[in-house]
Amino acid sequence: MKVIAILRSWVIGFFRFWYHFIIGDDWTIAAAVAMGLLLTAILNARGLQPWWTMPTVAIMAIAFSLRRTRRRT
Amino acid sequence: MSLTGALPILITAFLASMVEAIEMVTIVVGVGVARGWRSTLIGAGAGAGVLAVLVAVLGLALRSIPIGPLRLVIGTLLLIFGLQWLRKGVTRVAAHGLAGFRMRQPEPQEWTGEGIDWTAFVVAFKGVVLEGLEIAIIVVSFGATTNRLDAAVIGAVAAVVVIGVAGAVVYSRVAQIPRSLLQLAVGILLTTFGTFWSVEGIGVDWPGSDASILGLLAVYLLTAVTFIIFERRHVLGYATAA
């Protein structure tokens, strides 16, 4: 049982490390990037050239994240 | 000059690595001053070895992946990193201007025993590996996506050497480097390349091809300046009200 508990804490620690490393302290940025890329892929599949989507989403994500940070502090 | 050629990749890798290298060097020099140099340098060397192996293995592994999906994954990763750095850079420059990296002064506890001081070894090793992991990922990302791993590695190693030498010669000066401004500049660069590659990885053509990188750079620079002005007003307004 002790071995399982140690393994479990290692696995949790491993995923927690990568979550904090990639997602960071504001998950909304990663979520916005994922949504933006999905939207870009959909518009691209419909024959449009949506090169403007991702820069727009990125600027909105920064604005939203800065607002969240300000509210928290 | 191509915007995804050797020189832009080298400069971006250099600047990105510099930000993390400042923290890495302050940890290593701090531990060295406090606990003694021998074990600290062995720990830092072991950490650097782990990172070198990681870059070599990841660099070789990524070569076998088709360029489209590779650009999408790496661009997405760089975009997330870049936006986080950009936000932190905006917040810190707005709040503290060009202040350097604040750090605690180490309390001298020189190791007097025989053999390796494992505390110094582990702290230096962890400092190098954890702070260097982001450098390694950025180097591999830029290197693999542009097929310029050599330029990215040279940029990163140069940054670590420059900051390392500066740290060894004048410890207190490293803390005065305007890290927030560097973080902001690198955030803009990573966001620019991340946007370009992730969108290109989906199969969208950029107007003007590589030249649109300059357009993205200008847009994100303008965005950062605008947000700094807004944040600065908020910080000053808050300070006046208090």
Chai-1 contact restraints between the chains, C-beta under 6 A:
chainA,res_idxA,chainB,res_idxB,connection_type,confidence,min_distance_angstrom,max_distance_angstrom,comment,restraint_id
A,G24,B,Q84,contact,1.0,0.0,6.0,A-B,restraint_1
A,I29,B,L83,contact,1.0,0.0,6.0,A-B,restraint_2
A,I29,B,Q84,contact,1.0,0.0,6.0,A-B,restraint_3
A,A30,B,I80,contact,1.0,0.0,6.0,A-B,restraint_4
A,V33,B,L79,contact,1.0,0.0,6.0,A-B,restraint_5
A,V33,B,I80,contact,1.0,0.0,6.0,A-B,restraint_6
A,T40,B,I202,contact,1.0,0.0,6.0,A-B,restraint_7
A,A41,B,I202,contact,1.0,0.0,6.0,A-B,restraint_8
A,N44,B,I202,contact,1.0,0.0,6.0,A-B,restraint_9
A,N44,B,G203,contact,1.0,0.0,6.0,A-B,restraint_10
A,N44,B,V204,contact,1.0,0.0,6.0,A-B,restraint_11
A,W51,B,V199,contact,1.0,0.0,6.0,A-B,restraint_12
A,W51,B,V204,contact,1.0,0.0,6.0,A-B,restraint_13
A,W51,B,W206,contact,1.0,0.0,6.0,A-B,restraint_14
A,M54,B,T195,contact,1.0,0.0,6.0,A-B,restraint_15
A,M54,B,V199,contact,1.0,0.0,6.0,A-B,restraint_16
A,P55,B,T195,contact,1.0,0.0,6.0,A-B,restraint_17
A,P55,B,V219,contact,1.0,0.0,6.0,A-B,restraint_18
A,I59,B,T223,contact,1.0,0.0,6.0,A-B,restraint_19
A,A61,B,L83,contact,1.0,0.0,6.0,A-B,restraint_20
A,I62,B,R87,contact,1.0,0.0,6.0,A-B,restraint_21
A,S65,B,R87,contact,1.0,0.0,6.0,A-B,restraint_22
